[in-house]
Amino acid sequence: MIRINFSFILLFSFIILTNSCSMINPVIKEEHSTVFYSRQSKSIAKDIDNLLDKPFLKRSHIGIHIIDAETEQVLYSRDAHKLFMPASNMKIFTTASGLVLLGKDYKYKTELYINGNIEDGILKGDLYIKGYGDPSIAPRHYDGDLNYVFMEWVKVLKDHGIRVISGDLVGDVSLFGGKNLGGTWEIEDVPFYYSAKTGALSINDNCADICIVPGKMEGDSAIVFDKSGVDYLKIDNQVVTVHADSSSDIDFNTNQYTEDVFLDGQINVNSDTLIKYITIANPGKYLLESFKYTLEANDISCRSIRELQCVDSSATNWQSLKMIYTHYSVPLEEIVYELNKSSNNFYAETLQKTLGLEINGKATTKDGINAEKEWFSRIGIKPEDIFIVDGSGLSRHNMVTPHQIVKVLQAMKVHETFNSFYNSLPIGGVDGTLKRRFKNNKEVGKNVHAKTGYVGHVRTLSGYVTAQNGREYIFSLMFNHYPAPTSLINDLQDTIVTRIYYFDE
């Protein structure tokens, strides 16, 4: 009972602080109504109406849909059939589709081939690496070891007696074609890790971890290098070491077509090493150069690297090559866990293209979207009523409804992969992108599994909350075009979810 009182104190304190001045109180029951709630949920609906009746929200676009997971009773619904930008709530559609259509145990493969004989430790030919889009060749899946997979491949070569590759290290990057950047993404986002390109061959989320170390004295240039040790990027370093009383401030930019990186700014002479995560223009070449570096560090030499694009790959007689190894990724369940917990755009875009490959035969965004829409039609979402252009939600051209999000969350409840999906969602105040939310009520937070979403003036939160009454509720809160600090919208969404938690029929 004490917890319930504390919740209401929080709720009405929020109302007072944001200058509530009126109550919206329609009781309209048509499916496409602006605001709808059942008689049983009238109290919670009025509380949410009060929370939303703020001057700073008058010009905002707000869509909400909340239901009882078991009975499907609607607790509250406001503009739930209108279209909103979902931001990273788009990942709910992508990951749910991936788990349902591919299965939680689905694994990516990467194949190693040779095209020559091995004589006296020398491969008389080339070593081929054929990529199928594995996004998980990254330290997080291998106890922090960036070279874990590469060392696995080195062992394979040594077990075959290969010490010298007389030909080239060849990467087949043809599977995803040439379009590896979201077509409607903002150009200003391109250098940053959340805009990483997809690729048939990928490593470290297709980003370079650039370390910046202060010089010994004030006025010295900073020391800049790729953490992996690979000398691949062409870095123009204009970062200067500054006095101990000054702050560090470093900016960077890239060219999406070349490996040129420009670093500018200053670093405090006493600063620890700073790391900037910078996207790679050509992911396939970066993987090949990284593997070549590992080979040479382990006493295996090769001539040079080259890529096979679509035409080159089609002209290659793969039947004449000898496959010497197939590497399998971690299972999709683990990939989805990282994707949703960290809101990993790179994983989401890769998964969407993988759906296109496995369901429709082409590893393209368009074919992935078509695969998703076919499943959506089976769970009651009309394909023509949902507008998807990417898998991550980074694009501002995606348009979905709160009702559609709840439909997907409902469908996952009864699917065999639900536990994998549910466990991948951030937990309020505990982990992922919700780690810093629900700060004022940890009991509520730990009962919330939900996906966040954010791009400029778009904030969304959708998922599940297990209420104090023991029932589970599914919700989608979509706020677009709000002229207020995002932190205020975060607090408002948390307060609404808190009110759901304390709902008592």
N, C-alpha and C positions, 0 to 999 in steps of 0.2 A: 504493500500500500504506500509506503514511503517513496518508492521509486516512481509510482504513478503520479503522486503529487509533484515530485521533482520535475517530471516530464512536462506537466501542465504549466508549472512555473516558467520553464524554459520557453514553452510555446507562446504564452501570453506576454512574456518579456520581449520576445522577438517582435510580436505585434506592436507593442508600445514603442519600441526603439525605432521601428520603421514607419511610425506615424499612421497607423491604421485609421481610416476615417469613415468607412462604410462597409456594409456587408452585402455580398452578392448572394441572393437567395432564390434562384429559380428552381422549380421542381418540374423539370421537363423530361419526359421519358422516351422520346423518339431516339432511334439508334444514332443518328447524326446530329444530335443536339449539341449546343455549345457546352452546357454543363448538365450532367446527369448523375444522380445517385439514387439508390434504393431507399425505401422508407427506413429499413433497418440501419442503414449507414448515414442517416441524416445528420447526426451529431458530428462525425468526423468530416463530412462534406462541408458543413458550415465553418468548421475550424480551418480547413484548407482554403475556403473562400476568403476568410478573413486574412489569412497569410498573404494571399495573392492580391488583395485589394489595397495596393500601395501606389502612390503617385509615380514612383520610379518604374513601375511595371506597366503603366497604362499603355505605353507604346510598344511594349514587348509582345512577342508571339510565344504563347505558352500552351503546350499540349500535355495532358496527363491522362493516364489510364491505370486504374488500380482494381484488381479483382482478387477474390478468394481462390486459391489454386485448386481446391477440391470441388467446391460448389459452383465456381465461376460467377458467383454473385459479384456485381459491380459495386465497389465501395465508393468510387468517385471516378468521373470521366469528364474531361474538359477538352473540347476540340480534338478528341482522340482519333478522328478520321481525317484530320487535316495534315498536310505534308510539312515536314520540318527537316532542316539539316541535322543529321544525326551525329556528326563528327565521329568519334571512335565508337559510338554505339553501333556503327556499321559492322564492327568486328563480331557482334552478336550473330548477325546473319552469316558472316563468312565462316566463323568457327563452328556454328551449329551445322551448317551445310557440310563442312569438311568432315566432321565426326559422323554424321548420318550417312553420307554418301561414300566415304572412304573407309570408315571404321577407325576406332581408336588405336589399333595396332598397325595401321598403314605405315610403311617405311619408304623413304626415298633411297635410291641407289646411285652409286657412282662407280663406273667400270674402268678398269685399267687393261689396256691392250698393248701388245708389241707387234711389230711388222717385220721382224728379222730374226735371225738365229743368234744364239748366245755362244760365243767362242772365246775361251780363255778370259772370262769375266767381262767381255765386251759385247754389248748388244749391238749387232750390226744393223741398226735401223732406228726407228723412232719409238718413243713411249707415248701412248695416247691416253688421255683422261677424258672419258665421255660423261658429260654432266646431265643429270635429270632434275636439277633444281633444288637439291638439298640445301635448305637454309640453315641447317643446324651445325655446320662445321664452325664451331665457335667455342671459346673457352668455357662458357657457362654450363655446357653439357659434358665437359670432360675435366671436371675438378680444376678449372682455371687454366688448363694447359692448352695454349693456342696451337701447339704443334702435335697434339696427341694423334690426330688422324694422319697427319703427314708421316709421323714416325711409324705408324701402322703400315703405311705404304712403303716406307724405306725398308722395313723388315721384309716385306713381300719381295722386293727387288733383290735384297741380299740373299734371301732364301732361294731365289732362282739363280744365284751366282752372278748377278749383274753388279759390276763395279764402275763400268763406263758405258754411257749411252752415246754412241758415235753420231747419232742423228739428233733430232729435235725432241723437245718436250711439247707435245701437241695437245691443245685443249679443244674439245668439241663443245662449243657454246651455242649451237644452232637451235636447240630445242625451243627456247623462248623467243626466237626471232630477234629483230633489232629494236623492238619497242620495250624498253626496260625502265621507263620513268612514267609515272602517272600523267596521262595526257592533259588533265585539267588542274594540275597542281600549280601553286604559285611559284613563279620563277625565283622569288626571294628565298624560298625554302630549300632550294636545291643543295646548297653546301652542307646542310645540317643532317645529323644522323637519322632523323625521323623521315627524311626524304630519300633514303638509300635506294639505289636501283636494284631491281631483281636481276637474276642471271641463272643460266643453266649450271654454271660453276660459280660458287660463292664462298666467301670466307669472312669470318668476323663481322657478320651483318653488312658486308660490303662497305666497311668503314676502316679507315686507318686511325690508330690511336697515336696521335702526335704529341710527344712529350716536349715540354718547354721548361728549360732549367735556367735560372738566372746566371749571368756571368759572374766572375769573381769580384768585379768592382763596378761601382756606379758608372754608367756610360758605356759599359761593354755590351756587345750584342748578346742576346740570349742564345743558349744552345738548344737547337731544335733537331729532333730525330723521330723516326717511326719506331714505336715500342717493339715491333716485331723484328727490327734489325734490317728489314728489307729496304734497300735504296731504290725506291721506285718513283715516288712522287718528286716533282720538281718544285721545291719550296723556295719561295722568295721571302727570306726572313728579315723583317724590319722591326722586330721586337727588341726594345732597349731595356737594359737593367737600370732601375731607378733607386733612389734613396730609400732607406728602411722605413721612413715616415710616410712614404707614398703607397698608394694602393696599386694592385695589379689589375690591368685592364687590357685584354687581348681580343682583337677582332680577326676574322679570317674570311676569305672568299675563295671560290674555286671556279673553274670553267667546266661545265658539264660534259664537254667533249674532249678535253685534254686532261693531263695529270698535273697541270699547273695549280699551285696553291699559294696564295698570298697571305702572309701573317703580318699583322701590324699591332703596335701598342707598346705596353710597358709591363715589366714584371719586377716586383719588389726584390731587392738583393738578398733578403732573408727568406724568400718564399720557398715553400716546398715545390716539387715538380708539379706543374699544371698539365692536364691532359685535355686536348680538344679532339672530339670525335668527328672526323671529316669524311664525307662521302667520296667514294671512288668512282671515277668516270667510266672506267672499263673493268668491271669486276673479274671477268675471266682472265685477263692479263695479270691482274693483281694476284689471283690465286696461283697462276703458273709461275710468276716471279717468286712468290713466297715459297712454293714447293721447290723450285730450282735452288733457292737459297738454303733450304733444309737439306736437299740432296748433297750439295757441295759441303755443307757443314758436317755431313756424315760420310765424306769421302766417296761420293758418287758424282761423277762429272757428266754434264751433257752439253751439247753444242749451243743451242739457243731455244727460244720459245716461239710458238706461233699458234694462231687460233684457226679453227674451222668454223666458218659461218655457214649459213644454210646451203648455199651452192656447193661449197667445198665438202660439207658433210655428205650431201647427196651423191657426190661423185666418188666418195671413198668406198672401196669394196670392203665393208666390215666383215664379210664372211671369210675373207682371206687373212684377217688379222687373228691373232691368238689372244683370247681373254685370259689374263693371269690372276685377276682378283676382282671381286665386287664388294665394295664397301656399302653397308646399310646404315642409315641414319638412326637416331633415336626414334621411338614410336611417335605417331602423330599426337597421342595423348600428352606427351611431354612438350611437344612443339606448341600445342594449343595452350598449355599451361603458361608458358613464357609469353605467348602472343597476347593473352588476355590480362594476365597479372601486370605485365610491363607495358601493355598497349603497344606492342611491337609492330609498326607499320610494315617493315620489310617482310616479316613472317606472313602478315596478312595478305600482302600483294602476291607473294609466292604461292600461298595456299590457294588463292583464287585461281591463279593460272594452272595450278596442279589439278583443280577440279575440272577445268576446261580440257586438260589432257586426258585424264582418266575417264571422264564421262562422255565427252564429245570429240575426243581425238586430237584436239589442238590446244597447245599450252598458251592460250591468249586470255586476256582479261575478258573479252567479249564472250568467249566460249565458257569461261568460268561463271560469268553472270547468268548465262543461259542455263547452265547446269543448276545453279542455285534456284532460279525462277521455276524450273520444272518441279523441284521439291516444294517450293512455296505453294504452288498450285495444289499440291496434294494435302496441304495443311490448312487450306482455306484462304490463302492470300492470292488475289488475282495478279498475274504477272504484269498486266498493263497498269496496275495501280501503284507499283513501286518503281522507283527510279534509282538505279545503281550504276555508278561509273567506276568505282574502285572497290578494293577489298578492305581498306583500312579506315576510310572515312576522312582522309586528309583533304579530299576534294570538297569544295563547297557546292558541287553540282548534284550530290546525292540528295534524295528526298524520300523520306519514309514517314510513317505515322506511328504514334504511340500504340495504337491498337495493333498494328502489324508486329511491332516489337514484342508486345505481350503474347501475340499468337505464336511467335517463334519460341518464346520462353515456355509457353504452355506445352507446345509440341515436344520440347526437349524433356519435359517432366516425365513423359511416358515412354521415352526412347531408351534403349539399352545402354547408350553412351552417356546418359544423364550425369552420372557421378563424375565422369571425366570433364564434362562441360561445367558442372556446378563447382567443382574444386578448382577450376581455372579462373573463376571470377574473383576479383579482389574482395577481401573481407574488411569491413569497416573498422578503421583504427588499428588494423593488424598488419596488412601487407599490401603489396602492389600499389596501384594508383589511388587506393582508399586509405593508405596507411596514416595519412595526416587528417583524415576526416573523422567525424563523430568524436571529437576530442572531449566534449562535455558529457558524454554518456557512453562509456566503453561497453556497458552491458548491451545496449542497443546495437552498437557497431559490430560486435562479434556475431550477431545474428543476421547480419546483412551480407549477402553475396551479390555484388552488382558490378556492372561495367560502366565506367565513366566515359565521357566524351568531351573534347574541347578543341575548338578552333576559335578564331577571333569572334567574340560576341555570340558564341554558341556554347551552351553547357548542358550536357545530358547525363542522366543517371537512370539505369534500368536494371532490374534484377529481381531478387527474391528476399523477403524478410520473414523470418520465423518469429511470430509475435509472442507476447507474454502469455496470451491465452492458449498457446500451443498450436495455433493454426498458421499456415503459410500463405503469404500474399505475394502476388506478382505485380510489379509496378513499372511504369515508364514515365519519367519526368523529362520533358524536352523544353528547354528555354532557348529561344532564338532572338537575336536583335535587341538584347537588353542593354540599356544605357546606364550601366552600374558596374562597380567592381565585381569581378568574377568571384571574389571571396564572399561577397554578400549573397550571391546566387548559391554558392556551395552551402552556406549556412542555412539558407531557405530550404534547399533540397533536403539537407540533413534533418531539419525540423519536421518536414512533411513525413519523411520516413520514420522519424521518431514517433510521430502521431499514429502512424500505421502500427508500429510495434505495440503501442499501448491501447490499441483498439479493443473494445470490449462489447461484444454483441449483447 
